[in-house]
Amino acid sequence: MATKISPLAPAAFPDLPVIGGVRFASAAAGVRYKGRTDVMLAVLENATVAGTFTRSATRSAPVRDCQSKMAQDEGGPAAFVINSGNSNAFTGRVGEEAVAGICAAAAQALGLPEGRVFTSSTGVIGEPLPWERIAEALPSLRDALDAGGIEAAARAIMTTDTFPKGASAEVRLPGGTVRIAGIAKGSGMIAPDMATMLVYVFTDARIGRAELQDMVSAVTDRTFNRITVDSDTSTSDTLLMAATGASGVDVGGEPAFAAALERVFLDLALQVVRDGEGATKLVEVRVTGAASEADAHRVGMAIANSPLVKTAIAGEDANWGRIVMAVGKSGAEADRDRLAIRFGDITVARDGFRAPDYSEEAASAYMKRQELVIGVDLGIGDGAATVWTCDLTHGYIDINADYRS
């Protein structure tokens, strides 16, 4: 786990509201390192659960188990058991047995059906998970459950993260007030579908599973699937959302609730980018004028994933030619003579050439900011998309070259 906190980190972990119907606990089980909190338990008195997962062909045993259970979910009491330090991915039958062992131990400790225990694992790929250590910790975790334990839970799921990530929202509706609180981990191996992220969001709202799943999938596409740190998609990506219904307020069909949920998702997603391994700058890439939204997204990701663009940003170099390169390689419809590029409010290129009033001095000064906006207008249609990334520094190499040592 990195010890130097990202320069883009929030000042402090936010004060998240207590969500009725859910309690948390965390413990140091010694999954990979001694003396480090590495397991968190969330117990839901009664909940509707929805989720989205990595589409990796080599996804982990916990992901496959969650997907199978999600397809058959009927609601009721539930538990999330999450560990860091070992991803239980590419571990074959041994990995499946580990998931089964954790679920059985949790079911026994908590008095739940095994089908209502959802597990996630994050960390090193390809090493057997010492699941017995997690199982042995479950009784003490059960006894330590606390409605206010969400911050400690956020810390327990960190790997190379330099800070715990949390976000919340409160929505006043005609039927009453509902609350949303979420935590996430993620720092490297971040790219859409979804990213090496674990995300857990809780609300006291009441909503049917099908509608909650539709909402979660749609909002994920506009938030977590619009960020990238290094273009690598994890085997372990998991987002689980639980609606406990404790507020008694039905949010079905309420656009205000969906909007609040999107704010929480985006807040968490941007915190992941802010904690990108070695990152010193947060970059927003706005693409407009594309032939379609899909083309705009394609261009945005080509820019956001380009090592040449990202290293130029790290060096505070206003090398807009690399943006031209990324647009050209994206595969989206583009016309050189209609293209315009901006750094913030500074137009650096348009109509297929450097802008007549372009100032290298002004562009270079802009690149020294911690938060940057790169604007690209293709001048072809109405398609638009926004994606987020960070710079690529030597810190990324340092972290990943020594990850297993």
N, C-alpha and C positions, 0 to 999 in steps of 0.2 A: 504494500500500500504506500502510495506516495506520501511524503511528509510535508512538502512545500505546497502550500495552498495556492490554487490558481489565482493569478492576478485579476481574473474576471469573476471571482466568486462573490456571492452576496455577502453583505456585512455580517449576517447571522442567520441561523436556521429560523424560519418563520414560526410565529405562534399559531399553530394549527388548532382548529376547533376540535373538541371531543365529538366523535360521531357515535350517537346512540346505537347500541347493539354490537359494538366491536371492541375488543380488548387486545392488548399487545404485550409481548414479553420477548426478551432477547437474552442470549447467553454465549459464553465462550466454550465451545464444545471441542476445540482442537481439531477441526476438520483439516486444516493445513498448517496453521501456525499456533503456537501456544500463547496464551494470554491475550488473545484477540477475540473480541465479540464477533461471532461468525454464524449465528443461527437466530432467526426471528420467527416468532409464532404469532399469528393473528387468528383469533377465535371469534366467529360470528354467530350470534344467538339464533338468527334466522336471516337468510339472505338470498337474493337473486344474484347469480354470478354470470358475468359475461367476460369475454377476453379476446385478444388477438395475439398471434404468435408468429415466430419466424417461419418463412417458407423455405428455409435451407433444406436441401436434400439430406444433409447429415445432422439434422436437428437431434437434440438430446432426448434421453429417456424421460425426464420430467416433462418436457414439452409434449411429447407423444402421449403421455399418460393424461396430461391436462386436456389435450384436444379430444381424446376419447371420452373423458368424463363430461366435458362440456357438451358434447353431442347428446348426452343422455340426461342432462341436469334437470331436476324437477324442483329445486329450491329446498329450503330448510336450513338447519344448523350446518355450519361448515368451518373449515380451518385451512389456513395457508401456512405451510412450513417451508421456510426459505433458508438456504445456506450459501455462504460465500467461500471462496478458496478452492473449490473443485466443482467443475461444471457438470460432472456425470454425463459427459458427451463422448461418443465414440468408445463406449464401454460395453457394447453388446448385451448379452443376456445378463451379465453381472450388473450392468446398469439398471436393467429392468427389475432385477431382484432387489437392488438397493431402494428403488422407488417403492416397491411393494412392501419392503421391510419398514420404511419410514411411515408409510400410510397405515400399516397395521398397528404400529406402535402408537401413532397419534390417535387412531380410532379407539384403541384400548384406554389410553390415558384420558381422553376427552369424552368418551361415550358417544362417538359419532360413527356413522357408517363409513367404511373405507372409501366409498365412492364420493364422499363429500370432503375428502382431504386432498388439497391441491398442493403440489410441491414444485419448487423451482430451485435450480442450482446455478451458480456462476463461478467462474474461475478457470483453472487449468483444464485443458481438454486432453482426454486420452488416459487419465489415471483413474483407477477404481475409487469410488467414493466410500470412505470409511463410515458408512451409514449407521453402524452400531453406536458411534459416538453421538450422533444426532438423536437416535432413539433413546439412549440413556439420559439425555438432557431433557426429554419431553416432560417427565413428571415435575421437575423443578420449574420448567417454563410454565406449565399449567398453573402451578401454585403462585407464580409471580405475575400473572396476568393483570394488566392495569389499563384502564380506558385512556390514560394520559401517556402511554408508553410509546407513542408513534415516533418520536425523535430518536430514541434508542434503537428502535426497529430500523429506521433509515440508516443508522450508522452500521448496524450489523450486516447489511447486505452490500457494503462497499468493497471494492477490490482495489483497482488503481485510482479510484475516485479520491479527490483531495478534500471534498466536503460533502456532507449529507444533503440530499435534495428533497425539498418539500414545498407544497403549494396548496392553496385552499380558496374556496369561494363560498359566499352565502347568498342565497337567492330568496327574495320575498315574493311569494306567489299568492293568488287569491285564497288558496287553502291554508296558507301558513308559510313559515320559513323553513327552508331546507339547507343543509350544509354539505359541502364536499371537501375532502382532504385527501391528498395523495403524496406518495413518496416514490422515489426512483433511484436507481443506480445506473451509472454509465459514464465512460470516459474515453475508451478506445474500442476498436472493432465496431465502429458506429457507421451504419449506412442503412437505407430503407429496407423494409421487410424483416425486422423493424430496425434493428441496431443491437449491439450487445447491451441490451437494457433489460432490467427488471423494473416493472412499474406496477404499483398497487394503489388503487384509488377506491375510496370508500365514501358512501353517501347515506344519509338517513332518509332519503327519499323513497317513495314506493313506486315501483315501475315493473311492468311485465318483462320477462326475460327476452322475448323476441325483440321488443322495442329497444330495450337496453343494449342488446347486441348490435342492432342496426346503428344506434347512436354511437357506440364505442368504435365500431368499424369505420364509420364515416369521419368521426373526429380524429381518429388515428391517422387516416390518410392525409389530413390537412395539417398534422402537427408532427408526430413522431416519424412519419414517412416522408417528411420534408427536411430532415436534418442529415448531415454527414460530417464525420470527423476524418475518416481515412478510407472510405469506400468499401470497407470490409463488413460483411454481414455475419453475425454470430450464429452459432448453433443453438443458442439458449434463450433468444429473445422471448420475453413473456410479458404481457400486460393483462392483469386481472382486475376487474372492477366488481365491487360488491355493493348492492343496494339493500340496506337492512330494513327499510320501511319504518324505522323507529319514530320518525316524525309524524307518521300518519298522513303525510301529504302526497297525493298522487301527482306525479309530474309527467304522466303520459300526454304527449302532444303539446307540451309547454316549451315554446322556443327559447324562453328565458333560461330554462334549465340547461338546454343543449348549448346555449351560448356560454353559460358559466362553466360548463364542463370543458368546452373547448379552451377557455382561458386557462384552466388548471392544466390541461394537457400541454398547451403551448408553453406555459411557464416552466413545467418540468422538462420539456424537450429542450428549451433554450438553456436551462441549467446544465443539461448534459453536454451541450456544445461548449458552454462556458468552461466546463471542466475537461474539455478535450485534452488528451495527453500532450503536455508540453505547450498548450495553447496560450497565446498572449493577446489574441484579437478575436472578437466575435464579428462575423461577416454575414450580412444579409444580401442575398442576390435576388433582385427584382427583375423579372423578365416580362416584357409587354410586347404587343404587336406581333405575336406569333400566329401561325396559321391555325393553331388549336391550343387548348390548355395542355394537352399531352406534349406538344412540341415545346411549349414554354417550359414545362417541367424538365424535359430532356435537356434543353439548353442550360437551365439553371444548375442541374446536377453535373453537367459536363464542366461547367466553370468551377463549381464548388468542390469537385473531386480532383481537379487538375493539380498535380504536384508542382507544376511550374507556376500556376496562379498562386497557390497557397504559400510557396516559398518566397515569391515576390512580395506577398503581403507581410510575411514574417520579416523580410528585410526592409519593409516600408518603401518599396520600390514601385513607383507609379508606372509599371510596365503594362500598359493597356493592350499592347500587341499580343500578350498571352490570352487576354479575353477574346480577341479576334480569333486566335487559334482554337480556343475551346468551343466557340460558337461553330466554327467550321467543321470540327470533328464530331459534333454532337449527333449528326444524322437528321437533325430537324431541317425543315425548309428554311432557307436563308438566302438573302440577296445582299451581296457586298455593298451595293450602292444605296441601300435603304437602311443600313445598320447604323445605330447610334449607341454610344457608350458613355456612361456618366460615373464619376466617383463622387458620391453625394450629390451636390447641386452643380458640380463642375462637369461640363460637357467636354470630354476629351477627344471624341471622334464622332463624325456624322457624315452621311452621304458618301460612304466609302473612302473617307480620307480623314486625316487629323483635323480637328476643329480649327478654324482660322484664328480664333482667339485663345487657343490652348496655351496654358501657362504651366510649364514643368514645375516651377516653383510652387504654385498654388496646389497642384496635384500632389506633389511630394509632401507638402505640409499637411494635407488632408490624410495621407497614409499613416501619419504618426498617431492618429487617434486609436483608442482601444476598440471602438465600435465603428464599423464601416458599412456603407451601403454601396453596392455595385449595381448600377442600373443598365439594362440592355433592352433596347427597343428594336425589334426586327423589322418594323415598318411594313408588315405583310397583312396582318389580320387583327382579331380581337382577343386572341389567346393570351392568358397571363398566368403567372405562377411565381410564388416566392419560396425560396429555400434558404437554409441557414447552414453555415459551416464555420470553421476556424482556420487559423494559419497553421503551417507545418514547420515546426522548429526542430532543432537538434534534440530538444527535450523528448520529443516523441521517440527518437531513435534510442536514447538512453533508457527510457522506460521499457521499451519492447525488446531491446537487445538483452536485457537482464531479467526479463519477467519470471523465468523459471529458476534463476540462480539465486 
